[in-house]
């Protein structure tokens, strides 16, 4: 994932300490972490998702998206359903 557009502050306050937000244009973002990356992942073609699962299992498991193919598919399905509910509720 690559950030192509940024809106908002460059830093936020966390526990009274400024924290830099590293999402400026051109910033590389992990595919398995972050809402934007994950929703794109959820809508990828099935063969692409399967290939990623086979080659990136440790990263997928580390991101909490599932340790098995079934769990990973369930996570992606849940994301798609939540996205649809947000569209209809808006």
PyMOL commands that place a pseudoatom at each C-alpha (Angstrom):
pseudoatom trace, name=CA, resn=UNK, resi=1, chain=A, elem=C, hetatm=0, pos=[0.000, 0.000, 0.000]
pseudoatom trace, name=CA, resn=UNK, resi=2, chain=A, elem=C, hetatm=0, pos=[1.143, 3.499, -0.735]
pseudoatom trace, name=CA, resn=UNK, resi=3, chain=A, elem=C, hetatm=0, pos=[-0.390, 6.650, 0.738]
pseudoatom trace, name=CA, resn=UNK, resi=4, chain=A, elem=C, hetatm=0, pos=[-1.333, 8.997, -2.103]
pseudoatom trace, name=CA, resn=UNK, resi=5, chain=A, elem=C, hetatm=0, pos=[-3.367, 11.594, -0.205]
pseudoatom trace, name=CA, resn=UNK, resi=6, chain=A, elem=C, hetatm=0, pos=[-3.311, 12.964, 3.343]
pseudoatom trace, name=CA, resn=UNK, resi=7, chain=A, elem=C, hetatm=0, pos=[-5.779, 15.097, 5.266]
pseudoatom trace, name=CA, resn=UNK, resi=8, chain=A, elem=C, hetatm=0, pos=[-5.321, 16.268, 8.830]
pseudoatom trace, name=CA, resn=UNK, resi=9, chain=A, elem=C, hetatm=0, pos=[-2.609, 17.114, 11.278]
pseudoatom trace, name=CA, resn=UNK, resi=10, chain=A, elem=C, hetatm=0, pos=[0.954, 15.825, 11.141]
pseudoatom trace, name=CA, resn=UNK, resi=11, chain=A, elem=C, hetatm=0, pos=[0.848, 14.925, 14.815]
pseudoatom trace, name=CA, resn=UNK, resi=12, chain=A, elem=C, hetatm=0, pos=[-1.606, 14.163, 17.614]
pseudoatom trace, name=CA, resn=UNK, resi=13, chain=A, elem=C, hetatm=0, pos=[-1.314, 14.340, 21.385]
pseudoatom trace, name=CA, resn=UNK, resi=14, chain=A, elem=C, hetatm=0, pos=[-1.190, 11.009, 23.198]
pseudoatom trace, name=CA, resn=UNK, resi=15, chain=A, elem=C, hetatm=0, pos=[-0.914, 10.971, 26.981]
pseudoatom trace, name=CA, resn=UNK, resi=16, chain=A, elem=C, hetatm=0, pos=[0.303, 14.570, 26.829]
pseudoatom trace, name=CA, resn=UNK, resi=17, chain=A, elem=C, hetatm=0, pos=[3.065, 13.754, 24.361]
pseudoatom trace, name=CA, resn=UNK, resi=18, chain=A, elem=C, hetatm=0, pos=[3.023, 14.750, 20.684]
pseudoatom trace, name=CA, resn=UNK, resi=19, chain=A, elem=C, hetatm=0, pos=[2.997, 11.706, 18.402]
pseudoatom trace, name=CA, resn=UNK, resi=20, chain=A, elem=C, hetatm=0, pos=[3.987, 12.060, 14.745]
pseudoatom trace, name=CA, resn=UNK, resi=21, chain=A, elem=C, hetatm=0, pos=[1.496, 10.604, 12.268]
pseudoatom trace, name=CA, resn=UNK, resi=22, chain=A, elem=C, hetatm=0, pos=[3.487, 8.950, 9.529]
pseudoatom trace, name=CA, resn=UNK, resi=23, chain=A, elem=C, hetatm=0, pos=[1.032, 8.814, 6.677]
pseudoatom trace, name=CA, resn=UNK, resi=24, chain=A, elem=C, hetatm=0, pos=[2.254, 11.521, 4.322]
pseudoatom trace, name=CA, resn=UNK, resi=25, chain=A, elem=C, hetatm=0, pos=[2.126, 11.176, 0.550]
pseudoatom trace, name=CA, resn=UNK, resi=26, chain=A, elem=C, hetatm=0, pos=[4.458, 8.468, -0.649]
pseudoatom trace, name=CA, resn=UNK, resi=27, chain=A, elem=C, hetatm=0, pos=[4.513, 6.664, 2.696]
pseudoatom trace, name=CA, resn=UNK, resi=28, chain=A, elem=C, hetatm=0, pos=[4.492, 2.889, 2.366]
pseudoatom trace, name=CA, resn=UNK, resi=29, chain=A, elem=C, hetatm=0, pos=[1.800, 1.277, 4.541]
pseudoatom trace, name=CA, resn=UNK, resi=30, chain=A, elem=C, hetatm=0, pos=[1.583, -2.379, 5.593]
pseudoatom trace, name=CA, resn=UNK, resi=31, chain=A, elem=C, hetatm=0, pos=[-1.065, -4.385, 3.723]
pseudoatom trace, name=CA, resn=UNK, resi=32, chain=A, elem=C, hetatm=0, pos=[-2.302, -6.300, 6.748]
pseudoatom trace, name=CA, resn=UNK, resi=33, chain=A, elem=C, hetatm=0, pos=[-2.592, -3.399, 9.220]
pseudoatom trace, name=CA, resn=UNK, resi=34, chain=A, elem=C, hetatm=0, pos=[-4.725, -0.281, 9.000]
pseudoatom trace, name=CA, resn=UNK, resi=35, chain=A, elem=C, hetatm=0, pos=[-8.316, 0.168, 7.888]
pseudoatom trace, name=CA, resn=UNK, resi=36, chain=A, elem=C, hetatm=0, pos=[-7.534, 1.401, 4.378]
pseudoatom trace, name=CA, resn=UNK, resi=37, chain=A, elem=C, hetatm=0, pos=[-5.160, -1.433, 3.624]
pseudoatom trace, name=CA, resn=UNK, resi=38, chain=A, elem=C, hetatm=0, pos=[-7.434, -4.076, 5.079]
pseudoatom trace, name=CA, resn=UNK, resi=39, chain=A, elem=C, hetatm=0, pos=[-10.556, -3.020, 3.195]
pseudoatom trace, name=CA, resn=UNK, resi=40, chain=A, elem=C, hetatm=0, pos=[-8.643, -3.095, -0.095]
pseudoatom trace, name=CA, resn=UNK, resi=41, chain=A, elem=C, hetatm=0, pos=[-7.374, -6.551, 0.872]
pseudoatom trace, name=CA, resn=UNK, resi=42, chain=A, elem=C, hetatm=0, pos=[-10.942, -7.681, 1.644]
pseudoatom trace, name=CA, resn=UNK, resi=43, chain=A, elem=C, hetatm=0, pos=[-12.073, -6.779, -1.879]
pseudoatom trace, name=CA, resn=UNK, resi=44, chain=A, elem=C, hetatm=0, pos=[-9.165, -8.301, -3.782]
pseudoatom trace, name=CA, resn=UNK, resi=45, chain=A, elem=C, hetatm=0, pos=[-9.860, -11.179, -6.164]
pseudoatom trace, name=CA, resn=UNK, resi=46, chain=A, elem=C, hetatm=0, pos=[-10.053, -14.605, -4.487]
pseudoatom trace, name=CA, resn=UNK, resi=47, chain=A, elem=C, hetatm=0, pos=[-6.941, -15.969, -6.225]
pseudoatom trace, name=CA, resn=UNK, resi=48, chain=A, elem=C, hetatm=0, pos=[-4.966, -12.902, -5.099]
pseudoatom trace, name=CA, resn=UNK, resi=49, chain=A, elem=C, hetatm=0, pos=[-6.127, -13.351, -1.512]
pseudoatom trace, name=CA, resn=UNK, resi=50, chain=A, elem=C, hetatm=0, pos=[-5.205, -17.051, -1.550]
pseudoatom trace, name=CA, resn=UNK, resi=51, chain=A, elem=C, hetatm=0, pos=[-1.756, -16.278, -2.973]
pseudoatom trace, name=CA, resn=UNK, resi=52, chain=A, elem=C, hetatm=0, pos=[-1.140, -13.658, -0.278]
pseudoatom trace, name=CA, resn=UNK, resi=53, chain=A, elem=C, hetatm=0, pos=[-2.255, -16.092, 2.418]
pseudoatom trace, name=CA, resn=UNK, resi=54, chain=A, elem=C, hetatm=0, pos=[0.187, -18.724, 1.174]
pseudoatom trace, name=CA, resn=UNK, resi=55, chain=A, elem=C, hetatm=0, pos=[3.135, -16.331, 0.916]
pseudoatom trace, name=CA, resn=UNK, resi=56, chain=A, elem=C, hetatm=0, pos=[2.460, -13.996, 3.865]
pseudoatom trace, name=CA, resn=UNK, resi=57, chain=A, elem=C, hetatm=0, pos=[0.975, -16.294, 6.513]
pseudoatom trace, name=CA, resn=UNK, resi=58, chain=A, elem=C, hetatm=0, pos=[3.211, -15.026, 9.337]
pseudoatom trace, name=CA, resn=UNK, resi=59, chain=A, elem=C, hetatm=0, pos=[2.342, -11.369, 8.643]
pseudoatom trace, name=CA, resn=UNK, resi=60, chain=A, elem=C, hetatm=0, pos=[-1.363, -12.195, 8.391]
pseudoatom trace, name=CA, resn=UNK, resi=61, chain=A, elem=C, hetatm=0, pos=[-1.314, -14.108, 11.670]
pseudoatom trace, name=CA, resn=UNK, resi=62, chain=A, elem=C, hetatm=0, pos=[0.697, -11.324, 13.326]
pseudoatom trace, name=CA, resn=UNK, resi=63, chain=A, elem=C, hetatm=0, pos=[-1.891, -8.757, 12.298]
pseudoatom trace, name=CA, resn=UNK, resi=64, chain=A, elem=C, hetatm=0, pos=[-4.693, -10.751, 13.928]
pseudoatom trace, name=CA, resn=UNK, resi=65, chain=A, elem=C, hetatm=0, pos=[-6.480, -11.603, 10.692]
pseudoatom trace, name=CA, resn=UNK, resi=66, chain=A, elem=C, hetatm=0, pos=[-6.260, -15.362, 11.214]
pseudoatom trace, name=CA, resn=UNK, resi=67, chain=A, elem=C, hetatm=0, pos=[-3.855, -18.251, 11.475]
pseudoatom trace, name=CA, resn=UNK, resi=68, chain=A, elem=C, hetatm=0, pos=[-5.812, -20.546, 9.170]
pseudoatom trace, name=CA, resn=UNK, resi=69, chain=A, elem=C, hetatm=0, pos=[-7.259, -20.065, 5.693]
pseudoatom trace, name=CA, resn=UNK, resi=70, chain=A, elem=C, hetatm=0, pos=[-10.775, -20.347, 7.139]
pseudoatom trace, name=CA, resn=UNK, resi=71, chain=A, elem=C, hetatm=0, pos=[-10.103, -17.727, 9.841]
pseudoatom trace, name=CA, resn=UNK, resi=72, chain=A, elem=C, hetatm=0, pos=[-8.516, -15.369, 7.316]
pseudoatom trace, name=CA, resn=UNK, resi=73, chain=A, elem=C, hetatm=0, pos=[-11.488, -15.676, 4.947]
pseudoatom trace, name=CA, resn=UNK, resi=74, chain=A, elem=C, hetatm=0, pos=[-13.873, -15.082, 7.861]
pseudoatom trace, name=CA, resn=UNK, resi=75, chain=A, elem=C, hetatm=0, pos=[-11.991, -11.901, 8.831]
pseudoatom trace, name=CA, resn=UNK, resi=76, chain=A, elem=C, hetatm=0, pos=[-12.183, -10.555, 5.279]
pseudoatom trace, name=CA, resn=UNK, resi=77, chain=A, elem=C, hetatm=0, pos=[-15.864, -11.465, 4.983]
pseudoatom trace, name=CA, resn=UNK, resi=78, chain=A, elem=C, hetatm=0, pos=[-16.591, -9.630, 8.241]
pseudoatom trace, name=CA, resn=UNK, resi=79, chain=A, elem=C, hetatm=0, pos=[-14.800, -6.529, 6.924]
pseudoatom trace, name=CA, resn=UNK, resi=80, chain=A, elem=C, hetatm=0, pos=[-16.876, -6.582, 3.728]
pseudoatom trace, name=CA, resn=UNK, resi=81, chain=A, elem=C, hetatm=0, pos=[-20.120, -6.942, 5.705]
pseudoatom trace, name=CA, resn=UNK, resi=82, chain=A, elem=C, hetatm=0, pos=[-19.164, -4.083, 8.038]
pseudoatom trace, name=CA, resn=UNK, resi=83, chain=A, elem=C, hetatm=0, pos=[-18.308, -1.882, 5.047]
pseudoatom trace, name=CA, resn=UNK, resi=84, chain=A, elem=C, hetatm=0, pos=[-21.700, -2.604, 3.479]
pseudoatom trace, name=CA, resn=UNK, resi=85, chain=A, elem=C, hetatm=0, pos=[-23.519, -1.747, 6.711]
pseudoatom trace, name=CA, resn=UNK, resi=86, chain=A, elem=C, hetatm=0, pos=[-21.658, 1.570, 6.922]
pseudoatom trace, name=CA, resn=UNK, resi=87, chain=A, elem=C, hetatm=0, pos=[-22.650, 2.387, 3.345]
pseudoatom trace, name=CA, resn=UNK, resi=88, chain=A, elem=C, hetatm=0, pos=[-26.318, 1.677, 4.002]
pseudoatom trace, name=CA, resn=UNK, resi=89, chain=A, elem=C, hetatm=0, pos=[-26.359, 3.399, 7.409]
pseudoatom trace, name=CA, resn=UNK, resi=90, chain=A, elem=C, hetatm=0, pos=[-24.844, 6.633, 6.063]
for i in range(1, 90): cmd.bond("trace and resi %d" % i, "trace and resi %d" % (i + 1))
show_as sticks, trace
zoom trace
